[in-house]
Amino acid sequence: MQIDEQITFRKLEVFLSFIELGNMARVAEALDQSTVSVHRALHSLEEGLRCPLFRRDGRKLIPLAAAYVFAEHARRSVAECTVGIQKAREAAGFGAARLRIGTLYSLTVRTIPRLLIGLKTRRSELDVDLTMGSNRDLLHKLEDGRLDAIVIAVDEAPLHPELLMVPMFTDEILFAAPLHSPYAASRMIDLRDLQDESFVSLSDYFATYRDFSRAFELAGFKPRIAMRVGDIFSLMNLVSGGVGYSLLPGRVADFNPQVQLIPIVKPYVVTQRIALLLPRNRERDPNLLALMAECRMFKRNSSPG
């Protein structure tokens, strides 16, 4: 059956409002229309359906049984169309009112707050959900569509072709020791001198553990790891408490005043590249465009944080 051209979604919205409110004046007020427009929409809808929907009682319209039957199906149609419009806009790169961003714990003290302040300046109506986790966990959530964008440490491996990267800054891995340790006066640390020391580290699915291991590979030995933990704050507390030394990115320098970060001699220096990653097919999304612009500005104007 071909749907008559007089049946439109706008008229369905008027019709459903009338079924709910039962009064043309109230419908007109709710939809910001004149009562004449409301009456005309209801009348033309009847004509398009080719069956009566209302009984006239003076100047009043009384819904018939057919109106209630039609309303049930019209309500579902309008709801489905609304969802479809939103999905189509998202697929075409026009953002929703909420953005889901993932990041590393070590970026939450200065880097991410600065990004979010700039993003809210650009798009004040935008709400942001922030998820923190490891590199591996955040990448999985981005690939599964549970996150819209992530700010993480990226390695030298080729980027997945479906992802777009916006570089932000490079951070050097440093030797972490408690204040007043035997190494406190050292200007540089040679990792080969630490073969008898105990270390604490993050779990192996964190980017910082990957760089921790890479530095010791360059030094030619495996460190003795006393304990592994699941977040950077606990790790620094263990270092400050003397449980073991560690290797950490320079951006965490302000996390714990009881921890000293000392540069490593050049043959064993490892760096982290911090970047924004997002799905390539969403690069035209206005929300993500604003986030990318803020990340590029961060790279131009800011030191690591």
Secondary structure, 3 states (H helix, E strand, C coil): CCCCCCCCHHHHHHHHHHHHHCCHHHHHHHHCCCHHHHHHHHHHHHHHHCCCCEEEECCEEEECHHHHHHHHHHHHHHHHHHHHHHHHHHHCCCCCCEEEEEECHHHCCCHHHHHHHHHHHHCCCCEEEEEECCHHHHHHHHHCCCCCEEEEEECCCCCCCCEEEEEEEEEEEEEEEECCCCCCCCCCECHHHHCCCEEEEECCCCHHHHHHHHHHHHHCCCCEEEEEECCHHHHHHHHHCCCCEEEEEHHHCCCCCCEEEECECHHHCCEEEEEEEEEHHHCCCHHHHHHHHHHHHHHHHCCCC
